[in-house]
Amino acid sequence: MADEAHTGVSSRAERKALEKAKIQQRESERTTFRLVGRVLKKPEAERSSEEAAVLLLHGGTVEELCKRQVRRNVLKRKQEELFDDADELKSKVRQLAVAVKQAKHLVVYTGAGISTAASIPDYRGPNGVWTQLQKGRTVSSSDLSKAEPTLTHMCIRMLHKEKLVKHVVSQNCDGLHLRSGLPRHALSELHGNMFIEVCTSCATVREYVRLFDVTERTSLHRHGTGRRCSHCAGELRDTIVHFGERGTLEQPLNWKAAAENANMADVILCLGSSLKVLKKYPCLWSMNRPASKRPKLYIVNLQWTPKDDLASLKMNGKCDNVLSLLMEELGLQIPVYDRAEDPIFSLAARLQPEEVHSFTREVIAPTNQQEDCSPNPGEPAGEATAVQGGWFGRGYGKGRKEEKKKCIIKETCPAFRIAYSFFFLFYILHLTIKRILLRCSMLQLGHTFTYFFHCDIAP
C-alpha cells in the first residue's frame, strides 16, 4: 500500500516537473524572441558586438522573425487600396465594355464595396467592420433605413433591363439590389436579406418583407425574430447566413439560380468584393472545367483579391466611377433612384396589431413620411451605438470572447473585485479540504479491509 502511494506521489512529481520544464522553455523562447527582435529593429551599423553575437547565436530565431516580417509586409500590401490613374482606368473600362457587348451570358458578383457610397461600411477596407474590430475599436451601427441604392445598383438594374446582365449574385444583406428594382428571379442573395423574415413551419416557406431590419434579436444559430406567421402561428426567422452557418433557405438565397447561371456564364464581373468568401464556393467558378474553358473574369476592387492572378482584367477603382464610365461607353443612361417607386413598399407585409411594437429599428418610409419614420413616434432618436445584434458586425465575436472575459473584472468596481477574490480563495480552500478528507477516508477504509481479511476470527 505504501509502495503504491509512493508511486502515485512520484508520478505526480514527475508530471509537475515536466510541466514546469515546458513552461520554463516557453518563457525562455519568448525572452529570446524579444531580445532578438529588439536587436533586429536597430540598423546594422548601430549594433554592438554583443548584439551581433546574439544574432549569430540564435540564427533560427532570426530566420523565423524575418519570415514573420515578410508575411506581415505581404498582408499589409494586400490591405492597401490602389487607384488606377484616370487614363489607365478609362482604357480598362473600354476593354470591359467590349467584353460586356460580346458576352453571351454575363453574371455579376457583388460585395460590400458597392454599398459604401450609401454610407454602409464594408468589411476589409481601411474603415471596414473587421478592420476596426481588429484595432480594438467599436463599430457604430448604420441607420440602414436611410440608405438608398447607389449608382452601381442602378447601373446593374439597367444592364439587366437591356439584357446585358443575366443574373446577379450578391453577398450583401442590405437589400439594396431588391430596392433598386432588380427582379427577384435575377437575384441571388447568398447571405440573406435583412428586410425579409420567413416561416419555415408552413408547407411552402412563406416570406414576409418588412420595412425595418428584422435581425434586431437574431445572431449566430439564433434566428427567431419574435414575430409569428399570420397563417400557421409558427415563429418567424430571419434569412441571414452568419459566419459558420450553411444557408438552406430557397429564397432569398436562390442558390439554384446562382449555380445554374454560373455554369452558363462566359463572363463574370466582380464588383466591390474581396472574394475571400466567394472563392470558397467552387460551383460559382466552374472549377470542374479546365482553366481554358472557364468564364473570363473581370474584377473591380481597390484591394487585392485571391482571384487577381486568374482575372482577364483587374480595375483598381471605385465601383461607382467604373460603372459610370462603362455606361458611357455602352451609350446607356443611368436611371435615378426614386424612393416613391421603391419596390419594397409594394412587397412589404403588414404587421399584426400585437406586433406593432415588436421592434425598435428605424422604418423605411416613403418620401412624404421621412420626417416621422420612428417605430415609436414621440420618442427622441438615440445616438449611434455599438452594434448589438443582427447581421451587422457579426462573425468577429468568436475571436474576442476571451478578451471580453478578461475585461469583466477590470471593468467592475473594486468592492466586487475584492469579494470575488475572497470567494475564489474560499472555493480553493474548500476543494483542498474536501480532497484531504476523501484521501483520509480511503486510507481508513483500506486499513479496515486489511484487518478484516488478515485477522484470526474466533469460532
C-alpha positions in Angstrom: 0.0 0.0 0.0 2.8 2.3 0.9 4.6 1.4 -2.3 1.5 2.3 -4.3 1.2 5.6 -2.5 4.9 6.4 -3.1 4.5 5.5 -6.8 1.5 7.9 -7.1 3.4 10.7 -5.4 6.5 10.2 -7.7 4.4 10.1 -10.9 2.6 13.4 -9.9 6.0 14.9 -9.1 7.3 13.9 -12.5 4.3 15.3 -14.3 4.7 18.6 -12.4 8.4 18.7 -13.1 7.7 18.1 -16.8 5.0 20.8 -17.0 7.3 23.2 -15.2 10.1 22.5 -17.6 7.8 23.1 -20.6 6.6 26.5 -19.1 10.2 27.5 -18.4 11.2 26.5 -22.0 8.3 28.6 -23.5 9.3 31.6 -21.3 12.9 31.2 -22.4 11.8 31.2 -26.1 9.7 34.3 -25.6 12.7 36.1 -23.9 14.9 35.1 -26.8 12.4 36.3 -29.4 12.0 39.6 -27.6 15.8 40.1 -27.3 16.5 39.2 -31.0 13.5 41.3 -32.1 14.9 44.4 -30.3 18.3 43.8 -32.0 16.8 43.4 -35.5 14.9 46.7 -35.2 18.3 48.6 -35.0 20.1 49.5 -38.2 23.0 47.1 -38.8 25.6 49.9 -38.4 24.3 50.7 -34.9 24.5 47.2 -33.5 27.2 46.4 -30.9 29.5 43.4 -31.0 27.4 41.7 -28.2 24.2 42.2 -30.2 25.9 40.8 -33.3 26.9 37.8 -31.3 23.3 37.3 -30.1 22.1 37.2 -33.7 24.8 34.6 -34.6 23.9 32.5 -31.5 20.2 32.5 -32.3 20.2 32.0 -36.1 17.0 30.0 -36.1 15.1 32.7 -34.2 16.4 35.4 -36.6 15.2 33.4 -39.6 11.7 32.9 -38.0 11.4 36.6 -37.2 12.4 37.6 -40.7 9.8 35.2 -42.2 7.1 36.7 -39.9 8.1 40.2 -41.0 7.8 39.2 -44.7 4.3 37.8 -44.0 3.3 41.0 -42.3 4.5 43.1 -45.1 2.7 41.0 -47.7 -0.5 41.2 -45.6 -0.2 44.9 -45.3 0.4 45.3 -49.0 -2.8 43.3 -49.7 -4.8 45.5 -47.5 -3.7 48.7 -49.2 -6.2 50.4 -51.5 -4.7 51.1 -55.0 -6.2 53.5 -57.6 -5.5 53.4 -61.3 -4.9 56.8 -62.9 -7.7 58.3 -64.9 -6.4 57.4 -68.4 -5.5 53.9 -67.4 -8.9 53.4 -65.8 -10.7 54.6 -69.0 -8.6 52.3 -71.1 -9.5 49.3 -68.9 -13.2 50.3 -69.0 -13.2 50.3 -72.8 -11.9 46.7 -72.7 -14.6 45.8 -70.2 -17.3 47.4 -72.4 -16.1 45.2 -75.3 -16.4 42.1 -73.1 -19.9 43.1 -71.9 -21.1 43.6 -75.5 -19.7 40.3 -76.7 -20.7 38.3 -73.7 -23.4 35.7 -74.3 -24.1 35.1 -70.6 -22.7 37.8 -68.2 -23.1 37.2 -64.5 -22.3 39.9 -61.9 -21.0 39.1 -58.4 -21.3 41.9 -55.9 -19.8 42.6 -52.4 -19.9 45.3 -49.7 -17.8 47.7 -51.8 -20.8 48.6 -54.0 -22.8 49.9 -50.9 -20.1 52.1 -49.3 -21.5 55.1 -51.3 -24.7 54.5 -49.3 -22.8 55.1 -46.1 -22.8 51.3 -45.3 -19.2 50.3 -44.3 -17.5 47.4 -46.0 -15.7 44.7 -44.1 -12.0 44.6 -45.0 -11.4 48.2 -46.2 -9.4 50.8 -44.1 -12.6 51.7 -42.3 -14.3 48.3 -42.6 -16.0 46.4 -39.8 -13.3 43.7 -39.4 -10.5 46.2 -39.7 -11.9 48.4 -37.0 -12.6 45.5 -34.7 -9.1 44.2 -35.1 -7.8 47.5 -34.0 -10.0 47.2 -30.8 -12.4 50.0 -31.8 -16.2 49.8 -31.5 -18.3 49.8 -34.7 -21.3 52.1 -34.7 -24.5 50.8 -36.3 -25.5 52.4 -39.5 -29.1 53.7 -40.0 -29.9 51.5 -42.9 -33.4 52.9 -43.2 -31.9 56.0 -44.7 -29.6 54.0 -47.1 -30.6 54.1 -50.8 -29.4 52.1 -53.8 -26.2 53.5 -55.2 -25.2 54.4 -58.7 -23.8 50.9 -59.1 -27.0 49.3 -58.0 -29.0 51.4 -60.6 -26.5 50.6 -63.3 -26.8 46.9 -62.7 -30.5 47.2 -62.9 -30.3 49.0 -66.3 -27.8 46.4 -67.6 -30.2 43.6 -66.7 -33.1 45.5 -68.3 -31.0 45.8 -71.5 -30.4 42.0 -71.3 -26.6 42.6 -71.0 -26.6 41.1 -67.5 -28.3 37.7 -66.9 -28.0 37.3 -63.2 -26.7 39.0 -60.1 -25.1 37.0 -57.2 -24.7 39.2 -54.1 -23.1 38.7 -50.7 -24.8 41.8 -49.3 -27.6 41.6 -46.8 -28.7 45.3 -47.1 -31.5 44.6 -49.6 -30.4 47.5 -51.9 -30.5 45.3 -55.1 -34.1 44.5 -54.4 -34.9 48.1 -53.7 -33.2 49.2 -57.0 -35.9 47.4 -58.9 -33.9 44.3 -59.9 -36.3 41.4 -60.4 -36.3 38.7 -57.7 -35.7 35.9 -60.2 -32.5 37.6 -61.4 -31.1 37.9 -57.9 -29.4 35.5 -55.5 -28.7 37.0 -52.1 -26.4 34.3 -50.8 -26.2 35.6 -47.3 -29.8 36.6 -46.9 -31.7 39.9 -46.7 -32.1 41.9 -43.5 -35.6 43.1 -44.5 -37.1 39.5 -45.1 -38.3 37.1 -42.4 -39.8 33.7 -43.3 -42.0 31.0 -41.8 -40.4 27.5 -42.2 -43.3 25.8 -40.5 -45.7 26.3 -43.5 -45.7 23.6 -46.1 -44.3 26.1 -48.6 -41.8 28.6 -46.9 -43.7 31.8 -46.6 -41.9 35.2 -46.9 -42.6 38.4 -45.1 -40.9 41.5 -46.4 -40.7 44.3 -43.8 -39.8 48.0 -43.8 -37.4 47.6 -40.9 -34.3 45.5 -40.0 -35.7 42.1 -38.8 -32.3 41.0 -37.4 -32.5 43.0 -34.2 -32.8 40.0 -31.9 -31.0 37.4 -34.0 -27.4 36.1 -34.0 -25.3 33.1 -34.9 -27.6 30.0 -34.7 -30.4 32.1 -33.2 -32.7 33.2 -36.0 -36.1 33.7 -34.3 -37.3 37.3 -34.7 -40.1 37.0 -32.0 -42.9 37.5 -34.5 -45.5 34.9 -35.7 -46.7 33.7 -39.0 -50.2 35.0 -39.8 -51.2 31.7 -41.3 -49.9 28.9 -39.0 -48.7 31.0 -36.0 -45.3 29.5 -36.3 -42.3 31.5 -35.2 -40.7 33.6 -38.0 -36.9 33.6 -38.5 -34.5 35.8 -40.4 -32.8 34.8 -43.6 -29.3 35.8 -42.6 -26.4 33.3 -43.1 -23.8 34.1 -40.4 -20.2 33.0 -40.5 -20.0 29.3 -39.6 -23.5 28.6 -40.9 -24.7 27.0 -44.1 -27.6 28.6 -45.9 -30.5 26.2 -46.6 -33.4 28.6 -47.5 -34.5 28.5 -51.1 -35.3 32.3 -51.1 -33.9 34.9 -50.9 -30.6 32.9 -51.2 -31.6 31.4 -54.5 -28.6 29.1 -54.7 -30.1 27.1 -57.5 -30.2 30.0 -59.9 -26.8 31.2 -58.8 -25.2 27.8 -59.6 -27.1 27.4 -62.9 -26.1 30.9 -64.2 -22.5 30.5 -63.1 -22.4 27.2 -65.0 -23.7 29.0 -68.2 -21.6 32.1 -67.8 -18.9 33.0 -70.3 -18.0 36.3 -68.5 -18.1 37.1 -64.7 -17.9 40.6 -63.4 -16.9 41.0 -59.7 -17.8 44.4 -58.2 -16.6 45.5 -54.7 -15.8 42.1 -53.3 -12.6 40.9 -51.7 -13.7 37.4 -53.0 -12.3 35.8 -49.8 -15.7 34.3 -49.1 -17.0 33.8 -52.6 -13.8 31.9 -53.6 -14.9 29.1 -51.2 -17.9 28.3 -53.4 -16.5 26.1 -56.2 -19.9 26.0 -58.0 -19.6 29.7 -58.7 -16.3 29.4 -60.6 -16.8 26.4 -62.8 -13.9 24.6 -61.1 -14.9 21.3 -62.6 -13.8 22.6 -66.1 -10.3 23.0 -67.4 -8.9 26.5 -66.8 -9.1 27.4 -70.5 -12.8 26.7 -70.6 -13.8 28.7 -67.5 -15.6 32.1 -67.8 -13.5 35.2 -68.3 -13.1 37.1 -65.1 -13.2 40.9 -64.7 -12.6 42.4 -61.2 -13.4 45.9 -59.9 -11.9 46.4 -56.4 -9.5 48.7 -54.7 -7.7 45.9 -52.7 -6.0 42.7 -53.6 -8.3 39.6 -54.2 -7.3 35.9 -54.3 -8.6 35.8 -57.9 -6.4 38.6 -59.3 -3.9 36.3 -61.0 -6.8 34.5 -62.8 -8.5 37.6 -63.9 -8.5 38.7 -67.5 -8.6 42.3 -66.3 -8.3 43.9 -62.8 -9.6 47.5 -62.4 -8.4 49.4 -59.3 -11.2 52.0 -58.8 -14.4 52.7 -57.0 -17.4 50.8 -58.4 -19.5 53.9 -59.0 -16.7 55.5 -61.1 -16.1 52.4 -63.1 -19.8 51.7 -63.8 -20.4 55.3 -64.7 -17.6 55.1 -67.3 -19.0 51.7 -68.5 -22.5 53.1 -69.0 -21.0 56.0 -71.0 -19.1 53.5 -73.2 -22.2 51.4 -73.8 -24.3 54.5 -74.5 -26.8 53.8 -71.8 -28.5 56.2 -69.4 -28.1 55.7 -65.7 -31.6 55.6 -64.0 -32.1 57.7 -60.9 -33.4 56.1 -57.8 -36.9 57.3 -56.8 -37.9 56.4 -53.3 -41.6 56.8 -54.1 -41.2 53.9 -56.6 -39.1 51.7 -54.3 -40.5 48.1 -54.7 -40.1 47.3 -51.0 -43.3 49.4 -50.3 -45.4 47.2 -52.5 -43.8 44.0 -51.3 -43.9 44.8 -47.5 -46.4 42.7 -45.4 -48.5 44.4 -42.7 -47.7 43.7 -39.1 -50.2 42.1 -36.7 -51.7 44.6 -34.2 -49.8 42.9 -31.4 -46.5 43.2 -33.3 -46.5 46.9 -33.9 -44.1 47.4 -31.0 -42.0 44.3 -31.6 -39.0 46.2 -32.9 -37.1 49.4 -32.3 -35.1 49.8 -35.5 -35.9 52.7 -37.9 -38.5 52.2 -40.6 -38.1 52.8 -44.3 -40.6 55.5 -45.1 -41.9 57.0 -48.4 -40.6 60.4 -49.3 -43.5 62.2 -47.8 -43.1 60.4 -44.5 -39.4 60.5 -44.0 -39.7 63.1 -41.2 -41.6 60.7 -39.0 -40.4 57.2 -39.6 -39.6 56.2 -36.0 -41.2 52.9 -34.8 -42.2 54.7 -31.6 -43.4 58.2 -32.6 -42.7 60.9 -30.0 -39.6 59.3 -28.6 -36.3 61.0 -29.4 -33.9 59.3 -31.8 -31.0 57.8 -30.0 -27.4 58.3 -31.0 -25.5 55.7 -33.0 -24.4 52.9 -30.6 -22.1 50.0 -30.9 -23.5 47.0 -32.8 -25.7 44.9 -30.5 -27.5 42.4 -32.7 -28.3 41.2 -36.1 -26.1 40.5 -39.1 -24.0 43.7 -39.0 -20.7 43.2 -37.4 -21.3 39.5 -36.6 -18.7 36.9 -37.2 -15.8 38.6 -35.3 -17.2 37.8 -31.8 -15.6 34.4 -31.6 -12.1 35.7 -31.6 -12.8 38.3 -28.9 -14.7 36.2 -26.4 -11.5 35.5 -24.3 -10.6 39.2 -24.4 -14.1 40.1 -23.1 -13.9 37.6 -20.3 -10.6 39.1 -19.2 -12.1 42.6 -19.2 -15.1 41.7 -17.0 -13.2 42.0 -13.6 -11.3 45.1 -14.8 -14.4 47.0 -15.7 -16.2 46.3 -12.4 -16.0 48.2 -9.1 -13.1 47.5 -6.6 -15.5 46.1 -4.0 -16.7 43.5 -6.4 -13.2 42.5 -7.2 -12.3 42.1 -3.6 -15.4 40.0 -2.9 -14.7 37.9 -6.0 -11.1 37.3 -4.8 -12.3 36.1 -1.3 -14.9 33.8 -2.9 -12.3 32.3 -5.2 -9.9 31.7 -2.2 -12.7 30.2 -0.2 -13.6 27.9 -3.1 -10.0 26.7 -3.5 -9.7 26.0 0.3 -13.0 24.1 0.2 -11.7 21.9 -2.6 -8.4 21.2 -0.8 -10.1 20.2 2.5 -12.5 18.0 0.6 -9.7 16.3 -1.2 -7.7 15.7 2.1 -10.8 14.3 3.8 -11.5 12.0 0.9 -7.9 10.7 0.9 -8.1 10.1 4.7 -11.4 8.2 4.4 -9.9 6.0 1.6 -6.9 5.1 3.8 -9.1 4.3 6.8 -11.2 2.1 4.5 -8.1 0.3 3.3 -6.9 -0.4 6.9 -10.4 -1.8 7.8 -10.3 -4.3 4.8 -6.8 -5.3 5.7 -7.8 -6.0 9.3 -10.9 -7.9 8.2 -9.2 -10.3 5.8 -6.0 -11.0 7.8 -7.0 -11.2 11.5 -8.0 -14.5 13.1 -11.7 -14.7 13.9 -12.6 -17.0 16.8 -15.4 -19.6 16.1 
